[in-house]
Amino acid sequence: MKGKVNSIQTLGTVDGPGVRFVVFMQGCPLRCAYCHNPDTWSFDEGDEYTAKELLDKILRYKTYFGITGGVTVSGGEPLMQARFVSELFRLCKDNGIHTCIDTSGCLWNDDVKELLDVTDLCLLDVKMTNESDYINYIGCGIKPVLSFLKKLSQINKPTWIRHVVVKGVTNTEENINGLAEIIRGHSNIEKVELLPFKKLCLSKYENLGLDFRFKDIPETSNEEIDELKKILQLKLGV
């Protein structure tokens, strides 16, 4: 079996714990308004690899992983190639390498369930906190994501929640309250990351001839993130 890969980052530090080998899969069914990787959308692009070919690359960097690092598969949407990622993760587990997926949680089937069996950590992107914003800015409804989170909780899969803060869209106290309601009661959630909206991707959109819907929205400052973190912590009682 071969998988379609958009790109590889060999020493990533922001996609899970420790130093990580990050694989960005090709293909995504969503069209997030703030997506940083529009080049991953198409299912017809990308470079083909076998799981063994990727593992050979990964093993070259294993010494950098230390105790906490490992492999993260992102995208695109890794769930769209769940069988391939499962094969890769089984090889990683055979070699004592920590496995992590970064996903929108937009899909559930038997292949995804099998993938989670060999996944140590799930980074779940809760992109919006209500149905209308999901449909308007993401391209799907919120129900599949909430269902995915529920299933992660049922199998007690260690999970980090990630939420991008965009001015005028997700930076309100009302939105943070909504996020708190979504994650409250799930004991498998180990961490919540509020991520600042950035526009480093503008050149990608221009090169692809695509419109970046949020191009006129200012980037989110670290100070704003800190303030919203305080509100979230108060709502969650932590």
ROVO-524463 format. One line per field, with one value per residue: x, y, z of N, C-alpha, C, O in turn; residue number from 0; chain. Coordinates in Angstrom, 2 decimals. Atoms other than C-alpha are relative to their C-alpha. Layout:
N
nu <- [X_...];
nv <- [Y_...];
nw <- [Z_...];
cau <- [X_...];
cav <- [Y_...];
caw <- [Z_...];
cu <- [X_...];
cv <- [Y_...];
cw <- [Z_...];
ou <- [X_...];
ov <- [Y_...];
ow <- [Z_...];
num <- [NUM_...];
cadena <- [A_...];
END
This chain:
238
nu <- [0.83_-0.71_0.74_-0.37_-0.57_-0.27_-1.33_-0.55_-0.80_-0.79_-0.23_1.08_0.13_1.29_1.07_-0.08_-1.07_-1.39_-0.45_0.79_-0.03_1.39_0.39_1.21_0.64_0.66_1.43_0.87_1.36_0.44_-0.56_-0.06_-0.27_-1.34_-0.92_-1.37_-0.56_0.93_-0.64_0.31_1.41_0.26_-0.34_-0.71_-1.39_-0.78_-0.98_0.39_-0.95_0.46_-0.23_-1.39_-0.85_0.08_-0.66_-1.45_-0.34_0.24_-1.03_-1.22_0.14_0.51_-0.83_0.39_1.32_-0.10_1.05_1.35_0.27_0.50_0.52_1.35_0.54_0.93_0.50_1.01_0.74_-0.54_1.05_0.37_-0.91_-0.16_-0.62_-1.43_-0.58_-0.03_-1.15_-1.18_-0.05_-0.37_-1.46_-0.58_0.13_-0.98_-1.32_0.03_0.17_1.29_0.79_0.98_0.67_0.62_1.18_1.20_1.04_1.17_0.32_-0.12_0.33_-0.82_-1.41_-0.39_-0.06_-1.23_-1.10_-0.09_-0.57_-1.46_-0.30_-0.23_0.54_0.78_0.18_1.30_0.24_1.36_-0.26_1.01_0.74_1.43_0.32_-0.01_-1.38_-0.63_0.46_-0.44_-1.45_-0.76_0.48_0.72_0.72_-0.73_0.39_-1.02_-1.13_0.43_0.09_-1.38_-0.51_0.67_-0.61_-1.33_0.22_0.46_-1.14_-1.00_-1.19_-0.58_0.39_-0.20_0.93_-0.62_1.03_-0.62_0.67_0.08_0.72_1.33_0.60_-0.11_-0.71_0.95_0.23_1.08_-0.59_-0.80_0.98_0.43_-1.09_-0.03_1.12_-0.31_-1.05_0.25_0.47_-0.78_-1.19_-1.14_-0.64_-1.18_-0.51_0.74_-0.89_0.57_-1.04_0.24_0.16_-1.13_0.22_-1.21_0.43_0.53_-0.69_0.51_1.27_-0.28_-0.62_1.02_1.10_1.14_0.29_-0.11_1.17_-0.34_-1.21_0.10_0.10_-1.32_-0.48_0.30_-1.20_-0.19_0.68_1.41_0.07_-0.16_1.23_1.03_-0.37_0.46_1.47_0.26_-0.37_1.03_1.21_-0.23_-0.34_-1.37];
nv <- [-1.20_-1.27_-1.17_-1.26_-0.91_-1.34_-0.46_0.58_-0.86_1.00_-0.32_-0.89_-0.20_-0.59_0.94_1.07_-0.14_0.25_-0.17_0.97_0.14_-0.31_0.36_-0.69_0.79_-0.74_0.19_-0.42_-0.30_-1.27_-1.24_-0.92_-1.36_-0.41_1.10_-0.38_0.94_0.24_0.89_1.38_0.29_0.91_1.41_0.43_-0.43_0.68_1.04_1.30_0.74_1.14_-0.23_0.37_-1.10_-1.08_0.45_-0.10_-1.41_-0.30_0.62_-0.81_-1.09_0.55_-0.41_-1.35_0.02_0.08_0.75_-0.51_-0.26_1.10_-0.29_-0.55_-0.06_-1.11_-0.09_1.00_0.73_1.36_1.01_0.38_1.09_0.65_1.33_-0.21_-0.52_1.13_0.83_-0.73_-0.04_1.33_0.08_-0.87_0.66_1.09_-0.59_-0.77_-1.42_-0.59_-0.36_-1.07_-0.55_-1.32_0.22_-0.80_0.85_-0.12_1.29_1.18_1.29_1.08_-0.29_-1.01_0.70_0.79_-0.95_-0.46_1.09_-0.10_-1.42_-0.30_-1.32_-0.66_-1.45_-0.22_-1.41_-0.50_-1.22_-0.97_0.52_0.11_0.56_-0.97_-0.37_1.14_0.06_-1.20_-0.19_1.26_0.84_1.16_-0.32_0.25_1.27_1.05_-0.31_0.32_1.45_0.51_-0.26_0.94_1.31_-0.08_0.06_1.35_0.92_-0.63_-0.33_-1.30_-0.99_-1.44_-0.81_-1.18_-0.94_-1.21_-1.23_-0.98_-1.20_-0.17_1.30_0.92_-0.62_-0.56_0.77_0.95_1.15_0.74_0.72_1.13_0.97_0.64_0.94_1.15_0.86_0.33_1.35_1.01_0.20_0.37_-1.21_-0.32_-1.35_-0.82_-0.98_-1.11_-0.34_-1.31_-0.08_-0.60_-0.09_0.40_0.79_-0.84_0.24_1.26_-0.29_-0.79_0.89_0.95_-0.76_0.16_-1.11_0.29_-0.70_-0.78_-0.79_-1.35_0.08_-0.09_1.17_0.00_-0.19_0.92_-0.58_0.38_1.42_0.14_-0.43_1.00_1.18_-0.25_0.18_1.43_0.68_-0.31_0.74_1.41_0.18_0.54];
nw <- [0.00_0.02_-0.44_0.65_-1.00_0.52_-0.42_-1.23_-0.86_-0.72_-1.41_-0.41_-1.45_-0.34_0.34_-0.97_-0.99_0.35_1.38_0.75_1.45_0.35_1.36_0.43_1.03_1.08_0.14_-1.11_0.46_-0.57_0.56_-1.14_0.45_-0.42_0.28_0.36_0.99_1.11_0.95_-0.38_0.22_1.12_-0.17_1.21_-0.07_-1.03_0.33_-0.52_-0.83_-0.80_-1.42_-0.28_0.48_-0.99_-1.22_0.19_-0.21_-1.41_-0.85_0.04_-0.97_-1.25_-1.13_-0.41_-0.62_-1.45_-0.70_0.26_1.41_0.81_1.34_0.13_1.36_0.10_1.37_0.39_-1.02_-0.05_-0.05_1.37_0.37_-1.30_0.11_0.19_-1.24_-0.93_0.35_-0.43_-1.47_-0.49_0.15_-1.03_-1.30_-0.02_-0.22_-1.23_0.31_-0.38_1.18_-0.24_1.17_-0.11_0.83_-0.19_-0.57_0.85_0.61_-0.85_0.61_-0.56_0.23_-0.99_-1.28_0.01_-0.13_-1.38_-0.81_0.03_-0.22_-1.42_-0.35_1.05_-0.01_0.63_0.32_-0.15_0.77_-0.40_-1.15_0.29_1.32_1.09_0.30_0.66_1.39_0.70_0.08_0.04_1.10_-0.52_-1.22_-1.24_-0.60_0.14_-0.88_-1.37_-0.06_-0.02_-1.35_-0.89_0.19_-0.62_-1.45_-0.34_0.02_-0.85_0.80_-0.35_1.00_-0.15_0.80_0.61_0.42_0.54_-0.43_1.09_-0.42_0.57_0.31_-1.14_-1.12_-0.95_-1.22_0.32_0.69_-0.97_-0.81_0.81_0.02_-1.33_-0.06_0.85_-0.53_-1.41_-0.28_0.72_-0.82_0.86_0.52_-0.82_0.25_0.96_0.62_0.76_0.96_0.63_1.45_0.72_1.45_0.72_1.15_1.07_1.27_0.54_0.66_1.20_0.99_0.48_0.57_-0.89_-0.90_-1.43_-0.54_-1.19_0.30_-0.56_-1.46_-0.63_-0.73_-1.44_-0.81_-1.12_-1.16_0.11_-0.32_-1.45_-0.65_0.26_-0.78_-1.38_0.00_0.17_-1.25_-0.97_0.36_-0.25_-1.40_-0.14];
cau <- [0.00_1.15_0.11_0.10_2.30_2.41_5.54_7.73_9.14_12.00_12.42_9.06_8.37_4.76_2.78_2.72_5.16_8.91_10.80_8.78_9.00_5.87_4.24_1.70_-0.66_-2.20_-5.92_-8.59_-12.40_-12.64_-11.99_-11.10_-11.08_-7.75_-6.07_-2.28_-1.86_-4.15_-1.61_-2.74_-6.39_-6.26_-6.33_-4.59_-1.28_1.47_4.36_3.70_5.46_5.14_4.98_8.39_9.91_8.63_9.80_13.32_13.33_11.92_14.53_17.30_15.94_14.93_17.85_16.45_13.06_14.28_11.71_8.78_9.15_8.05_6.01_2.99_0.85_-1.04_-2.40_-4.47_-6.60_-4.85_-8.17_-8.71_-5.75_-6.34_-5.31_-1.95_-1.33_-2.22_0.41_2.99_2.09_2.34_5.89_6.60_5.28_7.48_10.42_9.41_8.32_5.48_2.63_0.31_-2.32_-3.45_-7.02_-10.22_-12.23_-14.56_-14.73_-15.40_-15.32_-13.65_-10.37_-10.27_-11.03_-8.13_-5.86_-6.68_-5.68_-2.07_-2.19_-0.70_-1.99_-4.67_-4.45_-8.09_-8.74_-11.98_-12.12_-15.35_-17.81_-21.19_-22.90_-23.27_-19.60_-18.51_-20.63_-19.62_-15.88_-14.94_-17.15_-18.76_-21.07_-19.99_-21.76_-19.10_-16.42_-18.38_-19.04_-15.33_-14.44_-17.02_-15.48_-11.99_-13.34_-15.02_-11.74_-9.80_-7.45_-5.05_-6.13_-5.00_-7.60_-6.41_-8.39_-7.29_-8.13_-9.26_-10.29_-14.00_-14.63_-13.30_-11.72_-14.89_-15.69_-18.87_-16.78_-14.41_-17.45_-18.60_-15.20_-15.28_-18.70_-17.43_-14.41_-15.83_-16.24_-13.80_-11.16_-8.98_-8.19_-4.68_-4.17_-5.94_-3.94_-5.25_-3.33_-2.91_-4.19_-1.27_-1.00_2.28_0.27_-0.67_1.97_0.65_-2.81_-1.42_0.69_-2.34_-4.61_-6.89_-8.60_-7.66_-10.93_-9.24_-6.58_-7.89_-8.13_-5.20_-3.03_-3.74_-1.22_0.24_-1.24_-4.75_-4.09_-2.96_-6.14_-8.39_-6.45_-7.28_-10.98_-10.91_-9.14_-11.74_-14.57_-12.98_-12.03_-8.34];
cav <- [0.00_3.53_6.81_10.29_12.69_16.45_17.20_16.17_18.14_16.27_18.11_19.61_21.05_22.29_19.19_17.14_16.53_16.74_16.70_15.05_13.81_15.32_13.83_16.05_13.82_14.91_15.43_17.10_17.26_20.50_24.11_25.88_29.63_29.94_26.83_27.17_24.32_24.82_22.88_19.76_19.99_18.12_14.33_14.20_15.73_14.59_12.13_8.44_6.48_3.03_2.88_1.21_4.03_6.59_4.51_4.38_8.20_8.38_6.05_8.43_10.95_8.60_9.65_13.21_12.10_11.44_10.25_12.45_12.86_10.70_10.83_13.02_12.55_15.68_17.01_17.55_15.11_11.90_10.11_10.10_7.70_5.88_2.42_3.72_5.67_2.57_0.60_3.30_3.52_-0.24_-0.06_2.86_0.93_-2.03_0.36_1.95_5.27_7.38_7.97_10.96_12.15_15.74_15.57_17.53_14.54_14.86_11.14_7.86_4.33_0.98_2.14_5.14_2.92_0.64_3.67_4.84_1.43_2.19_5.92_7.08_10.65_12.49_16.22_17.09_20.40_21.81_24.54_26.31_25.92_26.03_24.58_27.77_28.75_25.23_25.29_28.84_28.70_24.99_23.18_20.58_20.46_20.24_16.94_14.61_16.38_16.10_12.44_11.86_13.47_11.29_8.16_9.29_9.71_6.29_4.56_6.86_7.97_10.69_13.86_17.44_19.95_22.64_25.78_28.65_32.13_34.53_38.11_38.66_34.94_32.86_35.41_36.21_35.17_33.55_31.34_30.38_29.49_27.27_25.60_24.94_23.30_21.05_19.76_19.66_16.16_14.41_12.96_11.87_15.49_16.21_19.68_22.53_24.66_28.07_28.87_32.42_33.06_33.79_34.70_33.07_31.11_34.10_33.38_29.82_31.12_33.64_30.99_28.69_31.49_31.06_33.66_33.66_34.52_35.90_37.96_41.25_40.01_41.01_38.28_37.32_38.48_36.32_38.74_38.04_34.32_34.67_36.54_33.94_31.14_32.73_32.83_29.20_28.09_29.86_28.21_24.80_25.39_24.63];
caw <- [0.00_-0.78_0.77_-0.73_1.21_0.70_2.72_5.65_8.57_10.19_13.50_14.38_17.83_17.65_16.61_19.78_22.63_22.22_18.92_16.18_12.62_11.05_7.94_6.16_4.20_0.91_0.57_2.71_2.38_4.38_3.35_6.58_6.15_8.00_6.56_6.35_3.89_0.87_-1.16_0.73_-0.35_-3.64_-3.55_-6.94_-5.84_-3.48_-3.51_-3.04_-0.29_1.19_4.97_5.01_2.93_5.43_8.36_6.91_6.86_10.38_11.85_10.76_13.28_16.09_18.29_18.37_19.74_23.27_25.79_24.71_20.93_18.04_14.83_14.08_10.99_10.00_6.72_4.88_6.79_7.88_8.46_4.68_4.41_7.68_6.46_5.27_8.47_10.50_8.62_9.26_12.95_13.41_12.08_14.41_17.40_16.45_16.70_20.00_18.46_19.92_17.44_17.11_14.64_14.10_12.83_12.35_13.57_10.58_9.80_11.59_10.17_10.85_9.31_11.64_14.63_13.64_13.31_16.81_18.15_17.16_17.99_21.28_21.17_19.21_18.49_17.81_16.08_17.46_14.86_15.85_18.71_16.97_13.90_11.88_12.18_11.27_8.11_7.20_7.88_7.82_5.33_7.59_10.58_14.21_14.97_13.45_15.51_18.75_17.97_17.32_20.66_22.41_20.89_21.94_25.46_25.43_24.56_26.89_24.13_25.33_23.54_23.10_21.92_19.50_18.74_16.50_17.82_15.06_15.79_15.29_14.88_17.78_20.11_22.06_25.61_24.27_22.00_24.81_26.93_24.08_23.91_27.65_27.30_24.52_26.40_29.93_31.34_29.00_31.31_28.36_27.44_28.69_27.24_25.47_23.02_21.96_18.80_17.42_13.91_11.56_7.88_6.88_4.32_2.15_-0.48_-0.85_-1.68_-4.13_-5.87_-6.15_-7.36_-4.35_-2.19_1.50_3.24_6.35_4.57_6.02_9.61_11.85_13.34_16.94_19.52_22.27_24.81_23.49_23.71_27.34_28.28_26.66_28.35_31.72_30.82_29.69_32.87_34.99_33.07_33.48_37.11_36.61];
cu <- [0.87_-0.92_0.49_0.39_0.27_1.40_0.38_0.78_0.76_0.16_-1.04_-0.12_-1.36_-1.17_0.06_1.19_1.38_0.33_-0.64_0.30_-1.45_-0.23_-1.32_-0.60_-0.70_-1.49_-0.79_-1.38_-0.51_0.64_0.00_0.45_1.39_1.06_1.37_0.58_-0.98_0.58_-0.26_-1.43_-0.25_0.43_0.83_1.48_0.76_0.96_-0.41_1.14_-0.66_0.27_1.45_0.95_-0.02_0.70_1.51_0.47_-0.11_1.13_1.30_-0.02_-0.42_0.80_-0.37_-1.31_0.07_-1.14_-1.39_-0.34_-0.52_-0.45_-1.41_-0.40_-1.13_-0.49_-0.13_-0.74_0.46_-1.06_-0.43_0.91_0.31_0.69_1.52_0.67_0.07_1.21_1.30_0.14_0.34_1.51_0.70_-0.05_0.99_1.40_0.02_-0.18_-1.43_-0.74_-1.10_-0.65_-0.55_-1.16_-1.13_-1.12_-1.27_-0.52_0.12_-0.43_0.93_1.49_0.53_0.12_1.29_1.22_0.18_0.58_1.51_0.47_0.15_-0.67_-0.75_-0.03_-1.29_-0.24_-1.50_0.00_-0.97_-0.79_-1.50_-0.21_0.14_1.41_0.74_-0.38_0.57_1.50_0.80_-0.45_-0.61_-0.78_0.83_-0.27_1.04_1.19_-0.34_-0.10_1.39_0.60_-0.62_0.62_1.41_-0.11_-0.38_1.15_1.18_1.31_0.56_-0.17_0.43_-1.00_0.75_-1.09_0.67_-0.83_0.11_-0.83_-1.35_-0.70_0.02_0.67_-0.93_-0.13_-1.10_0.55_0.81_-0.91_-0.48_1.04_0.06_-1.12_0.29_0.96_-0.24_-0.49_0.73_1.34_1.24_0.74_1.11_0.41_-0.92_0.96_-0.83_1.10_-0.31_-0.13_1.18_-0.28_1.26_-0.33_-0.42_0.65_-0.46_-1.30_0.22_0.57_-1.00_-1.18_-1.28_-0.18_0.10_-1.07_0.34_1.19_-0.04_-0.14_1.40_0.39_-0.29_1.29_0.08_-0.70_-1.49_-0.19_0.06_-1.28_-1.11_0.30_-0.50_-1.50_-0.36_0.30_-1.03_-1.27_0.14_0.38_1.36_0.99];
cv <- [1.25_1.12_1.23_1.02_1.35_0.46_-0.64_1.07_-0.91_0.27_1.01_0.08_0.55_-0.93_-1.22_0.17_-0.27_0.34_-1.09_0.05_0.15_-0.31_0.70_-0.77_0.89_-0.32_0.40_0.33_1.35_1.19_1.06_1.38_0.48_-1.05_0.51_-0.84_-0.28_-0.91_-1.47_-0.40_-1.09_-1.43_-0.53_0.36_-0.87_-1.04_-1.31_-0.68_-1.29_0.34_-0.29_1.10_1.17_-0.39_0.12_1.44_0.35_-0.51_0.79_1.08_-0.49_0.47_1.39_0.01_0.02_-0.80_0.40_0.15_-1.21_0.46_0.56_-0.03_1.01_0.07_1.41_-0.61_-1.45_-1.09_-0.46_-1.10_-0.84_-1.35_0.13_0.47_-1.09_-0.89_0.67_-0.03_-1.36_-0.21_0.86_-0.67_-1.15_0.50_0.94_1.49_0.44_0.51_0.99_0.39_1.39_0.00_0.97_-0.81_-0.03_-1.34_-1.11_-1.23_-1.05_0.25_1.01_-0.65_-0.82_0.90_0.44_-1.08_0.07_1.44_0.26_1.28_0.57_1.51_0.27_1.49_0.29_1.40_1.13_-0.61_-0.07_-0.42_1.01_0.42_-1.15_-0.05_1.17_0.03_-1.29_-0.90_-1.31_0.45_-0.36_-1.40_-1.11_0.21_-0.34_-1.52_-0.63_0.19_-0.97_-1.39_-0.04_-0.14_-1.42_-1.00_0.54_0.27_1.36_1.01_1.40_0.70_1.22_0.89_1.30_1.22_1.05_1.18_0.11_-1.30_-0.91_0.61_0.57_-0.88_-1.03_-1.26_-0.86_-0.77_-1.25_-1.10_-0.76_-1.03_-1.26_-0.95_-0.43_-1.44_-1.10_-0.19_-0.37_1.22_0.43_1.47_0.71_1.08_1.05_0.54_1.34_-0.12_0.75_-0.01_-0.32_-0.73_0.83_-0.28_-1.30_0.24_0.77_-0.88_-0.97_0.71_-0.11_1.23_-0.46_0.82_0.93_0.94_1.39_0.01_0.06_-1.31_0.15_0.08_-1.04_0.51_-0.36_-1.47_-0.21_0.38_-1.03_-1.30_0.14_-0.22_-1.47_-0.77_0.24_-0.81_-1.48_-0.30_-0.61_1.13];
cw <- [0.00_0.47_-0.73_1.05_-0.65_0.33_1.32_0.74_0.96_1.49_0.49_1.51_0.41_-0.27_0.91_0.91_-0.57_-1.45_-0.85_-1.50_-0.45_-1.49_-0.32_-1.18_-1.03_-0.02_1.23_-0.53_0.49_-0.73_1.08_-0.46_0.39_-0.32_-0.45_-1.12_-1.14_-1.07_0.33_-0.37_-1.04_0.31_-1.17_0.02_1.02_-0.55_0.66_0.76_0.48_1.46_0.37_-0.46_0.97_1.29_-0.11_0.21_1.49_0.88_0.01_1.09_1.38_1.21_0.52_0.80_1.52_0.60_-0.48_-1.47_-0.75_-1.37_0.10_-1.46_-0.02_-1.45_-0.48_1.17_0.01_0.03_-1.39_-0.54_1.23_-0.09_-0.18_1.28_1.06_-0.26_0.44_1.51_0.59_-0.10_1.04_1.36_0.13_0.31_1.21_-0.18_0.32_-1.24_0.35_-1.32_0.35_-0.97_0.32_0.62_-0.82_-0.51_1.04_-0.79_0.60_-0.19_1.01_1.38_0.11_0.16_1.44_0.92_0.06_0.13_1.49_0.44_-1.19_0.26_-0.75_-0.17_0.13_-0.59_0.34_1.15_-0.23_-1.46_-1.12_-0.38_-0.68_-1.49_-0.80_-0.25_-0.23_-1.15_0.45_1.22_1.23_0.55_-0.18_0.94_1.45_0.19_0.09_1.39_1.00_-0.10_0.59_1.51_0.43_0.04_0.81_-0.74_0.42_-1.13_0.40_-0.90_-0.52_-0.58_-0.45_0.37_-1.10_0.46_-0.71_-0.32_1.22_1.22_1.06_1.24_-0.22_-0.67_0.96_0.95_-0.74_-0.05_1.33_0.12_-0.80_0.69_1.45_0.14_-0.74_0.70_-0.82_-0.54_0.94_-0.11_-0.98_-0.51_-0.74_-0.90_-0.67_-1.51_-0.62_-1.50_-0.81_-1.29_-1.20_-1.35_-0.64_-0.77_-1.30_-1.10_-0.61_-0.65_0.81_0.87_1.44_0.71_1.16_-0.23_0.63_1.52_0.62_0.68_1.49_0.80_1.12_1.26_-0.02_0.35_1.51_0.74_-0.17_0.74_1.44_0.10_-0.08_1.29_1.09_-0.27_0.31_1.44_0.21_0.25];
ou <- [1.91_-2.13_1.64_-0.39_0.86_2.12_-0.43_1.52_0.15_0.27_-0.69_0.17_-1.55_-2.32_0.26_1.95_1.56_-0.40_-0.61_0.61_-2.29_0.48_-2.31_-0.06_-1.07_-1.89_-0.49_-1.50_-1.55_1.59_-0.74_1.40_1.92_2.16_1.46_1.64_-1.38_-0.16_0.05_-1.79_-1.02_1.48_1.27_2.23_0.24_0.86_-0.85_2.28_-1.88_1.06_2.04_1.95_1.01_1.39_2.17_1.53_0.74_1.58_2.08_1.03_-0.67_0.22_-0.08_-1.62_-0.82_-1.67_-2.29_-1.52_-0.83_0.14_-2.25_0.36_-2.11_-0.53_0.54_-0.71_0.14_-0.80_-0.98_0.57_1.46_1.50_2.29_1.73_1.02_1.88_2.19_1.24_1.02_2.13_1.73_0.94_1.53_2.25_0.93_0.35_-2.39_-0.14_-1.71_0.02_-0.98_-0.96_-1.21_-2.12_-2.36_-1.53_1.00_-1.52_1.71_2.29_1.66_1.06_1.92_2.18_1.31_1.15_2.11_1.61_-0.74_-1.11_-0.31_-0.44_-1.33_-0.28_-2.28_0.36_-0.57_-0.56_-2.25_0.70_0.72_1.70_1.55_0.48_0.99_1.95_1.97_0.39_-0.83_-0.64_1.88_0.53_1.31_1.77_0.48_0.24_1.60_1.25_0.06_0.82_1.81_0.72_0.09_1.14_2.26_2.40_-0.16_0.15_0.31_-1.17_1.48_-2.02_1.35_-2.05_1.20_-1.95_-1.44_-1.85_-1.02_1.01_-0.48_0.17_-1.04_0.13_0.76_-0.59_-0.64_0.72_0.26_-0.91_-0.10_0.78_0.42_-1.35_0.46_2.25_2.36_1.84_0.87_1.08_-1.51_1.53_-1.55_2.14_-1.44_0.66_1.52_-1.15_1.49_0.52_-0.76_-0.04_-0.51_-1.48_-0.41_0.18_-0.88_-2.09_-2.38_0.78_-0.48_-0.95_-0.33_1.85_1.02_-0.25_2.28_-0.47_-0.41_2.25_-0.92_-1.15_-2.08_-1.16_-0.70_-1.66_-1.85_-0.62_-0.99_-1.99_-1.23_-0.46_-1.34_-1.91_-0.83_0.46_1.55_2.19];
ov <- [1.31_1.09_1.28_1.37_1.42_0.95_-1.30_1.85_-1.63_-0.68_2.13_-0.88_0.88_-0.53_-2.35_1.13_-1.12_1.07_-2.26_1.10_-0.68_0.19_0.48_-0.76_2.03_-1.48_-0.04_1.02_1.82_1.03_2.05_1.53_1.39_-0.99_1.38_-0.54_-1.43_-1.49_-2.35_-1.57_-2.02_-1.65_-1.67_-0.04_-1.88_-1.47_-1.32_-0.70_-1.35_1.24_0.40_1.37_1.79_0.43_0.54_1.67_1.04_0.19_0.70_1.59_0.32_0.68_1.72_1.00_0.56_-1.72_-0.44_0.26_-2.24_1.36_0.02_0.39_0.90_-0.95_2.33_-0.10_-2.21_-2.22_-1.55_-1.75_-1.18_-1.68_-0.62_-0.03_-1.14_-1.33_0.01_-0.25_-1.44_-0.78_0.47_-0.65_-1.38_-0.25_1.75_2.28_-0.19_1.14_0.92_0.47_1.64_-0.04_1.53_-0.25_-0.27_-1.38_-1.09_-1.26_-0.75_-0.12_0.90_-0.36_-0.84_0.54_0.53_-0.76_-0.40_1.77_-0.07_1.40_0.47_1.96_0.15_2.25_-0.04_2.37_2.29_-1.77_-0.37_-0.31_0.70_0.56_-0.93_-0.22_0.99_0.39_-1.22_-1.53_-2.20_1.60_-0.99_-1.91_-1.83_-0.76_-0.93_-2.04_-1.59_-0.71_-1.46_-2.06_-1.04_-0.79_-1.90_-1.93_-0.05_0.02_2.36_0.73_1.80_0.33_1.88_0.41_1.96_1.23_1.51_0.99_-0.05_-1.29_-1.38_-0.10_1.31_-2.08_-2.13_-2.37_-2.09_-1.89_-2.32_-2.29_-1.97_-2.11_-2.35_-2.17_-1.35_-1.89_-2.28_0.62_-0.33_1.08_0.78_2.00_0.09_1.83_0.72_1.01_1.55_-0.80_1.85_-0.73_0.24_-0.90_0.27_-0.31_-1.40_-0.27_0.48_-0.75_-1.37_0.05_-0.05_1.93_-1.49_2.04_1.95_1.35_1.97_1.07_-0.68_-2.07_1.27_-0.65_-1.64_-0.28_-0.67_-1.84_-1.01_-0.28_-1.31_-2.01_-0.82_-0.82_-1.95_-1.65_-0.66_-1.32_-2.15_-1.46_-1.42_0.87];
ow <- [0.67_0.27_-1.18_1.93_-1.73_-0.54_1.98_0.14_1.74_2.27_0.87_2.22_1.58_-0.10_0.45_0.76_-1.44_-2.11_-0.48_-2.06_-0.10_-2.36_0.37_-2.28_-0.74_0.12_2.34_-1.55_0.02_-1.49_1.01_-1.22_-0.26_0.23_-1.31_-1.65_-1.33_-1.87_-0.47_-0.19_-0.80_0.90_-1.16_-0.87_1.49_-1.69_1.81_0.30_0.66_1.76_1.20_0.21_1.23_1.90_0.84_0.79_2.04_1.79_0.96_1.49_2.27_2.28_1.67_1.47_2.18_-0.03_-0.54_-1.81_-0.16_-1.96_0.83_-2.33_0.72_-2.14_-0.03_2.29_-0.90_-0.39_-1.54_-1.53_1.50_0.78_0.42_1.65_1.84_0.67_0.97_2.03_1.62_0.80_1.59_2.11_1.21_0.79_1.36_0.60_-0.10_-2.11_1.41_-2.34_1.48_-2.19_1.41_1.08_-0.29_-1.22_1.89_-1.37_1.50_0.67_1.48_2.12_1.17_0.84_1.93_1.96_1.03_-0.19_2.27_1.59_-2.33_1.33_-1.98_0.80_-0.76_0.09_0.37_1.51_0.70_-2.28_-2.16_-1.56_-1.58_-2.35_-1.94_-1.34_-0.60_-1.80_-0.38_1.65_1.12_1.33_0.78_1.43_2.16_1.26_0.83_1.92_1.90_0.91_1.17_2.15_1.46_0.85_0.83_-0.24_0.35_-2.29_1.56_-2.06_0.23_-1.23_0.34_0.20_-1.42_0.95_-1.93_-0.77_1.67_2.17_1.94_1.21_0.33_-0.36_0.90_1.36_-0.14_-0.01_1.36_0.68_-0.39_0.61_1.94_-0.62_-0.51_0.53_-0.31_-1.08_2.10_0.78_-1.86_0.28_-1.68_-0.42_-1.12_-2.15_-0.19_-1.99_-1.88_-2.16_-2.24_-2.37_-1.87_-1.87_-2.32_-2.26_-1.76_-1.15_0.26_1.19_1.81_0.82_1.35_0.72_0.88_2.12_0.18_1.11_2.00_0.54_1.50_2.09_1.02_1.02_2.06_1.71_0.77_1.16_2.03_1.05_0.65_1.69_1.87_0.65_0.68_1.85_1.12_0.40];
num <- [0_1_2_3_4_5_6_7_8_9_10_11_12_13_14_15_16_17_18_19_20_21_22_23_24_25_26_27_28_29_30_31_32_33_34_35_36_37_38_39_40_41_42_43_44_45_46_47_48_49_50_51_52_53_54_55_56_57_58_59_60_61_62_63_64_65_66_67_68_69_70_71_72_73_74_75_76_77_78_79_80_81_82_83_84_85_86_87_88_89_90_91_92_93_94_95_96_97_98_99_100_101_102_103_104_105_106_107_108_109_110_111_112_113_114_115_116_117_118_119_120_121_122_123_124_125_126_127_128_129_130_131_132_133_134_135_136_137_138_139_140_141_142_143_144_145_146_147_148_149_150_151_152_153_154_155_156_157_158_159_160_161_162_163_164_165_166_167_168_169_170_171_172_173_174_175_176_177_178_179_180_181_182_183_184_185_186_187_188_189_190_191_192_193_194_195_196_197_198_199_200_201_202_203_204_205_206_207_208_209_210_211_212_213_214_215_216_217_218_219_220_221_222_223_224_225_226_227_228_229_230_231_232_233_234_235_236_237];
cadena <- [A_A_A_A_A_A_A_A_A_A_A_A_A_A_A_A_A_A_A_A_A_A_A_A_A_A_A_A_A_A_A_A_A_A_A_A_A_A_A_A_A_A_A_A_A_A_A_A_A_A_A_A_A_A_A_A_A_A_A_A_A_A_A_A_A_A_A_A_A_A_A_A_A_A_A_A_A_A_A_A_A_A_A_A_A_A_A_A_A_A_A_A_A_A_A_A_A_A_A_A_A_A_A_A_A_A_A_A_A_A_A_A_A_A_A_A_A_A_A_A_A_A_A_A_A_A_A_A_A_A_A_A_A_A_A_A_A_A_A_A_A_A_A_A_A_A_A_A_A_A_A_A_A_A_A_A_A_A_A_A_A_A_A_A_A_A_A_A_A_A_A_A_A_A_A_A_A_A_A_A_A_A_A_A_A_A_A_A_A_A_A_A_A_A_A_A_A_A_A_A_A_A_A_A_A_A_A_A_A_A_A_A_A_A_A_A_A_A_A_A_A_A_A_A_A_A_A_A_A_A_A_A_A_A_A_A_A_A];
END
